[in-house]
Amino acid sequence: MPTPEERAGGRATGTLGPLLASWLRSLRAANKSDQTCRTYVEGVAQLDEFLDSRDADDVTEVTRADVEDWIISLHGRKLSASTVNNRYRAAQQFFRWCLDEEEIGRSPMERTKAPIVPDQPVAVVREDAIRELFRSLNGKTFKDRRDAAAVRLFLDTGLRLSELAGLKVSDVDLDDRVVTVLGKGRRPRTVRYGAKTAVAMDRYHRARAKERTAALSGWWLAEKGRGAMTSDGIYQMIVRRSGAVGLDVHPHQLRHSWAHHFLAAGGSETDLMHNAGWRSRQMLNRYARSTAEERARESAGRLALGDRL
């Protein structure tokens, strides 16, 4: 996967290209995360590619029609609504920066509306399916040890994929059973994991020490000396491992599942927000929505007044 700098450099001769590198420097100066920079630059780079077939020669000639036609083309490629919305937001931020830098006198996105993202609750992975997935990770190879530790840590802590992939050796405290991550907004937080995950993490730690790339700072090592695992590598591992036991599961679904099971077990919403790295209840409501009715029914049965009188 190219770095944001490489992606910006690859579009240096496009309509927007000459400004992409400067915008990226501004994002870096604002201490935006690598993932945010990559998302923003990728969105604007795709708009830049679309503009190759249009009449605009530089940023001042980009019109509202250009932007809206680009959005229509993204829908035509069958991208998810959330992906199209992210691309729109990236372009919006770019043109806002262009305005601030007086590269343009008016944004072509003025009065445009962000693409609607339909409300589609994410399906929760049930406990019996999770048990089956865990059982499939009980092997003794390096890959088995690593994958078992990664999946268990994911489901114990609800880390974002980028946070899980970005773990360094120095971020992992095996004795106190905690990991420290740098979340959105570059806000650090420390999250504890359970005893069974501690065993899996320790087993992986011992297996990791025998790898020839053990001196690398990244916690998750690829096999065969290929360096540290990336977010894409962990994503593919989870999809592959779940598919092997008949599940169609992706990492974001595991994060939603973690949130549901945390609340269903009696965890507080405040603790869930801290562990997940959320500042507003909007994300809490979004993650808890798909199984809120189920939890409400269970609570009603458990707390029935008539049973206590």
Secondary structure, 3 states (H helix, E strand, C coil): CCCHHHHHHHCCCCCCHHHHHHHHHHHHHCCCCHHHHHHHHHHHHHHHHHHCCCCCCCHHHCCHHHHHHHHHHHHHCCCCHHHHHHHHHHHHHHHHHHHHCCCCCCCCCCCCCCCCCCCCCCCCCCHHHHHHHHHCCCCCCHHHHHHHHHHHHHHHHCCCHHHHHCCEHHHEECCCCEEEEECHHHCEEEEECCHHHHHHHHHHHHHHCCCCCCCCCECCECHHHCCECCHHHHHHHHHHHHHCCCCCCCHHHHHHHHHHHHHHCCCCHHHHHHHHCCCCHHHHHHHHHHHHHHHHHHHHHHCCHHHHC
